[in-house]
Amino acid sequence: MNLPHSPAEEAVSAELADVRPALGAPYESALGGARAAVLTRLWRALAYEPLPWVVRRERGSGGLALLLSDGRRLEGPPPDPYATGGHVAELLLDGTPYRQAGRLMAALRVPHGDAFAAELDGSTASLALSRAGQPPAGEPEPESAWEWEQRVVDGHPYHPNCRSRPGFSVAEQLAYAPEHRPVVRLGLVPVRVEECLVTGAWPAELREGGRILLPVHPWQAQHVLKKTGRGPEALRPAGAAHPLMALRTLAPAAGGAHVKTALSTRLTSSVRDISGYSIETASVVSAFAQALAGRLDGRLHITRTLGAATAHSPDLAAVLREPPEAYADAAAGERVVPVAALAGAPFARSADWQAAFARLALSVCLRVLDLGVALEAHGQNLLVVLSADGTPLRLVYRDLADIRISPARLARHGLPVPPVSGRLVTDDVTVLRRKLFGSLLAGALGSTAGSAAAFAEVLGRSADGLEPTADTGALLGAPLPVKALTLMRLSPGIPGDRWTGLDNPLIGGEPGGRAGYSPGT
């Protein structure tokens, strides 16, 4: 059925006619699948998050019904909290069908719903654009790590804003988004050393006399720094680079350190600038994490932060990070693949492979948690080193900006506590477990499995033999924590993360998010 375009869909269509007319027809063909993909993610949120205007959830043989606070009834198919893709094509609100997430959200008439509806429309339109630009099926397996990153087309597997890119025109998405496989030309902004905070070893090639040369993303230069007189015309050329999954992090075409740039716009849920706190703590946290990884018998590597610098502004800062492929033996045929790319990889489809990978990931990350660090091990931060035949060998973790460190746990194991304070440091067991379980279990492993049934099999086969710690007991015996991403977007005045609990495939239980749920307590 042909549905009317949303304003966001129409805007993309119109701009495509000017900048890339050949993508017009593929974009129109991709809209149906993109609408279903975003609607599926929204239905998951409505089914499981503690939304204050959902009074009751009723399961029946045909699906799930939500009784809303205004007396209306929203009905849909049975929700699967670990399903990916777009299996929900339609939801019924008091009998009226809705096939577009933005139109449904607007029709719900909930606080802040109109703003979120616009985001959903933008996410749908950008997702269709991303899918439209893909090459035909049957491509050979990627050879480089950055090529694997660019195979992740749909973005976040569960967030309805999986491809929300406000502030990016169609031309800019085609020029900068990794799934469109562009080559991006970074720029350099010279800043006097005395005006900068620098940690780690800032390289000589990014210094010029008494100045630091800060890498800048071209979008940032055009839309943010231009207002400060440091726009595109003031940049020095920095060479070509391949955008990675994070979009603002790039791999130089000539090789070397990955460059994390500031990008002061909201992508998915967060504004992607770089805080002064991250720069201040970058070097010491990197050294600490490297030492901790040394206790894992070679099963975990942490990409080192080589240098970090800021002109005392979150809009003008950069981090240089060791590339993950530094920990793969190319001569032996090893390769590094981000976990987010596994769902589309042929070698990762078997239950045996998934169980082997899950066993590796669980044993390593639970051991690190027991030692005193909760990794944010979602599909973007966590990578796996594969042998030539595809066997998962060890893990690589990158981006330490949002881990959590427990001084009490470190002390229990006789480990030194790094000299940091602030949001990275906590002994709260709920916070620590949410950080790891929400990213690794309910995120990376669940989306790799692709359904509750498959996840139950993988988790059941991989859980045997895990070290019997309190964290393992909480993992195996309680609902799994997950960020209530839609609730967060509908609660703009409430800072911080909001959480709910998903069914644990190992223990079953009734579906439905519960406000105030605290795993392990």
N, C-alpha and C positions, 0 to 999 in steps of 0.2 A: 504494500500500500504506500502510495506517495503522500508524505506528510509535508505540510508547509514548513519552510525553513524558519528557524529561529533568527533573530537579528544577527547573532554571532555567526551562524552558518551562512546567512546571506552575505555578510561582510567578507568572509573568507572567499566565497564564490566570486564576488565582484572583484576583489583584489587579485585573485588568481587569473582572471581574464586579462589583467594588465601585465602581471609580472611573470606568469608561467601558464599560458593558456593550455599547453599540452596536458596539464594536470587537472583541468576542469572536469572532464568526464570521469577519470578515476576517483576524483574527490566526491563527485555525486554518487558514484557506486559504493564508496566506502561509508557514506553517511549512515546507512541502515545498521551496519555492524557497529559503528562507533556509538550510535544512540543506545543500542542494546548493551554494549560494554559499560557505559557510564550508568545506565539504568540498573544494571546488575549490581554494580558497586553501591549505588544508592539504596537498593533494596536490602542489601546486606546490612547497611548501617541502620535502616529503619527497623529491621528485624531484631537486631542485637544490641543497639546502643541504648543507654538510659535516657531517652528523650522525654522531657517533662510532659509533653502533650500526647504521648502514647499511654493510654490508660490501661490497656490489657492486650495481650497477644493470645490468639486462639489458634491452635493447630487442628487441622482436619485432614481427612483423607486426600483432599484435593490441593492442600497448600496451607498458607498462613493468612490469618486475618488480623488486622490491627484495629482496635477500637480507639478512636481519637477523642480528645477531651471535648470537642464540639459535637460529639454524637455521630460523626461520620465514620465510615468503615472503609479501610484500605485493604485490598486483597491481592495476593500474588501467589506464585508457585512456592513449593517448599524451599526455604532458603538453605544454602550450603555455605557455612562460614569460611570454608577453605577453597571454594570453587573460584576459578579464574575464567577469564573470557567473557562472553556475553550471552548467557543462557536465558536471561529474563528479557523478553521482548515487549511485555505489556503488563501494566498494573491497573487495577480497577479501583477507582475512588467513588464510592456509592454507585457503582455500576458503570461509571463513565471510564472508558479506556484511556490510558496515557502511555505513550511510547517514547516520550522525550523527558529526560530527568528534570530539565529546567522548567518545563511546563507543569509537571507534577508538583515540583517544589513550590512554584508560584501559587498553584491551586490549593495547596495545603494551608496557606494563609497563617503561617507561624511567625513568631518574632524573628526578624533578620532573614526571613526566607527569601525575600525578593533579591537581596544582594547575593545570597548563595545560589539562587536560581540563575542569575547572570553568570556566575562562575561555572556552573554546570554546563550552560550553553557554550561558554568558551572552551571548556574542557572537551566537549563533544566535537566541536568544530575543529579544534587543533588535533584531536585524535584522528579524525577522518583525514585531515591533511597529512598527518604522519604516515597513516596506512597507504594513502594514495601514492606517496613517493617511493614505495618499496619496489625493488626489482622483482621479477617473476620468481616463483618457487624453483628450487633446484640449484641454488647457488652452492659452490663448494664451501666446505667448512673454513671459517676464518683462520688466517695464519698468525695474526698478531693479536695482542690483548686488546688494543683499542678497537679493532674490528669487531671483536666479541661484544664490546660495550655498545657499539652502534647497532647491534642486532636487537637490542631491547627497544621495541617500538612503542608499546602501549604504556610505558611508564609504571607508576605505582600499581601493584596488582590489585589493591583493595580500596584505594582512595577514590571517591567520585571525582575529585579534581586531578585525576591521574595525568592529564595533559594541559592543565590550566596554565596559560602563559600571558597574563595580562600585561599590557605594555609592549608586547611584541607584535609587529605587523607580520603579515604573511611573508613578505620579502625577508624580514629578519629571522623568522623561524626557519626558512629555507637556507639562510646564510649561516645560522649559528647552531641549530638543534642537531644533536648527534645522529638521530635516526635518518636525517636527510644526507648524512655523510659529506658535509662540506669540509673545506680547509679554511680555517679561521686565521686571520692575520692579527696577532696581538700587537699592542703598542706599549711603549715605555714612557713613563712620566718621571722626569728628573726632579728629585726633592733633596734639599740640603740635608746632610747627615744629622745636623743638630735639630732638625724638624721631624726626625723619624725615631721610632722605636724599632730596634732590630734585635732579634734573638737568633741564636745559631750562627752558622757560617754563611753569610751572604756572599755569593760568588763574585769574583773579580770582574767577570764579564758584565755584571749588573751594577757596576760602580763606575763612576766617571768623575775623577778628581775628588772634590768634597761632596759629591752627590750620590744618592742611591737612585738606581733606576728601577721603578716599580712597574711590573707587568700589569697591564690594564686590558680588560675585555673591550672590544670595540662597541658593544651595546652600551656598556657603562660609560665609555668616553662620550658617546653621542647623546645619551639621555640624562646622565647625572653629572659627570664632571664638566661638561660643556658650560654649565651654569657657574662654575668656579674659574673659568678661563683656562681649564686644562682639557679642552675638548679634542676632537680628532686632529685638528690642525696643529696642536701643540705636541702630539705624540711622536716619539722616535719609533722606527720600525723594529719589531722584535722577532720577526720570522713567522713561518707557518706552523700551525698546530692542528691536531685533531681533537674536536670536543668529545669528552667522555660522557657517561651517563648523567653525571651531575650538571652537565651543560657548561657551567662556569669553570670546571676543571678540565685542563687540556693537556694532551701529550704532544710535545714538540715533534714535528715531522723529522727533524734531524736527530731525535733521540735525546736522552737525558731526563732530568727531573721533570715530573709533572707539575703544572702550575695551577694553583687554586686562586682564582681571582674573585674580587668582590663583584656582586651583581645585585644592585639594590632594587630588586623587584620581588614580588611574591610569586614563587613557583610552588605548585601544590598547596602547601600551607604556610611555608616560611619565607621570610625575606632573606635573600642570600648575600648579605654583606658579611664582613669579617670583623668581629669585635676586637677591641683592644685586649680584652681578657684572653682571647684565644692566642693572640700574638705573644702576650706576656708569658703564658704557660707553655707555649709550643715546644720549646727546646727541652725543658726539664721533664715534661710529660713524655716526650719522645724517648729520652734516655731511660726513664723509668720503665716504660713499656718494653723497650728492647731488652732490658735486664730481666724483666718478668718472663718474657717469651723464652728466654734461655732455660727456664725450668721445665719446658714442655717437650724435651727430648726431640727437638727438631720438627714437631708436628704443627707449630704455629710460628709464623713470621709476622712482624709488625713493620710496615713501611716507615722508614725513618723520616722525620721532618728535618730537612736539611737546612732550611733557613726560613724566617718569617719576618715581615716588615710591615709597618703601617706609618702613614703620615699623620698619626693620631686622629684618624677618621675611619669609621667602618666602611666608608665609600671608597677609600683609597688605601688598599692593603693587599698583600699577596702572601701565599705560602708556597714554598718549594718542597716537594715531597718525592721521595724515592719511588720509582715505578715498580709495581708489583712483579713484573716479569724478571726483576733482579733475583727473585727467589725460585726461578725455574731453570732447570738444566736443559737449555735448548739443544745441546749436542746429543742428549739422550732422548730427544723427542718430547720433552715435557712442555706443557703450556699452562697458562694461567687463565681461568675463566671466571668472571663475576657470577655470583650465585643467581642474580636476576636473569642471566642469560640461559640458565640450565633448562628452564621449562621448554624452550624451543630447540634444545640440542638432541639429536637422535640418540646419542649414547646414554643420555640421562633418563630415558623413558622407562626402562625396566625397573621393576620393584627391587630387584637385587642391587642394582646400582644405587638407587635412591636410599636403600637401607644402609649400604656401605658408607655413603656420603653422610647420612644423618648420624650414623654411629661415630664417625670421625668428628663431625661438628659438635655433637652433644658432649662427647667425652672431653674435647679440648676446651670448649667454652664453659662447661660446668667446672672444670678444674681451675680455670682462670678466675671464675666467680668465687670459688672456695678460697683461693689465694687472696682475693681482695679486690678484684676489678670486674665490673660488669661492662661487657662490650656491647655496643649498639650494632649487633651483628645482622643487620638486614641485608637484602640482596645487593645493595650497592657497595656497602663497606666490606662485605665478606667475599673473598675469592677462594677458589680451590685450585691447587696445583694437580694436574692430571699427568699420568704416565702416557707413553706413546700409544698404549692400547685403551686409554680412557679411564684407568683405575684412579680413584681419588687418593692422593698420597698425603697431602698436608694442606694447611690453611694459610692464607695471607689476609691480614686485616689492615685496613687503611683508614685514615681520618680519625684522629684521637680527640677531636674537638668536643665530643659529647659523651665520652665514657663516664663512668662513675667509679670512684676510688674509695674503698673502705679502710680507714686507718686501723680499726679494731681487728679486722680480718688479717691485714698485713702483719700486724704485731703478733697475732696468734701463731703465725707461721715464721716469726722471727725475721720478717722482711722489712727493710727500711721504708719509711713513709716519705713520699716526695714532698718537697717544700712548696706545696700549693694549697690554696684555700678557695673558697667560693663554691660555685654550683657543682664542680667536679667531685667534691668531697662529701661523702655521707656514709653513715653506718646504718641507715634505715633499711631493714631487710626488704620491706615492701618495694621501696624505690629501686634497690639493686636488682631484685628479681623481675620487676616490671621491665626494667631496661633491657635485660637479656632475653627473658622469655617472650616479651612482646615483639622483639625484633627477630630473634632466631626461630622460635617455635611457631608462633602465630603469624609470622611474616615470611621469612626465607624458606623454612622447610615446608610450611603449609602451602605456599604458592608453588613451590617446586613439585609437590605431590599433585596439586590441582583439584582435589576434592576431599571431602571428609572421609570417605571410604578408603581412598588411596593413602591419605595421611595416617589413618588409623593403622593400616598395615605396615607402613614404613616406620611409624613411631613404635609400634609393638615389637617389630623385629630389631630395632636399633636400641631399645631401652634396656634389653637384657645385658647384664654385665657392667652397667654404669656404676661408678664409684658411689657407695651408699652414704651420701651426705644429706644434711637437712634440706639443701636446695634440690637435690634429686627427688627426695620425698615430696616436696611441694610441687615439683614438676609433674610427678606421676599421679598425684592424688588430689588435685584441685583444678578448677577451671583455669584456662589459660588467659592471662591478661593481654589486652590489646587496646591501643589508643582508640578512644571514641572520636574518630576524625571528623565526622559530620557534626557531632555535638560541639566540638571545638570551633568549627566554622560558624555555627549558629550561636555561639556565646562570645562575641567579640570583646565584651567587657571583662571577661574572666581570664586572667593570665595563666600560663602553664598548661600542662597536659591534663586531659580528662581520660578516664579509663573505664573499661567494662570487662566482663569475663566471657569467654567463649567456651563452648563445650570442649572438654578434653576428650579426644577420641579414645583414650585408654579407660575412661571411667564413665562415659556417657553423661546423662543428666538432661535436665530440661533446658531447651534453648531460651535465649533472651538475656540481654544485658541487664545488669543489676547495679544501680547506683551505690556507690560506697564499697564496692567489692575490693578486697585487699588480698591478693594471693599470698598464701602461706601464713595467714594470721588466723 
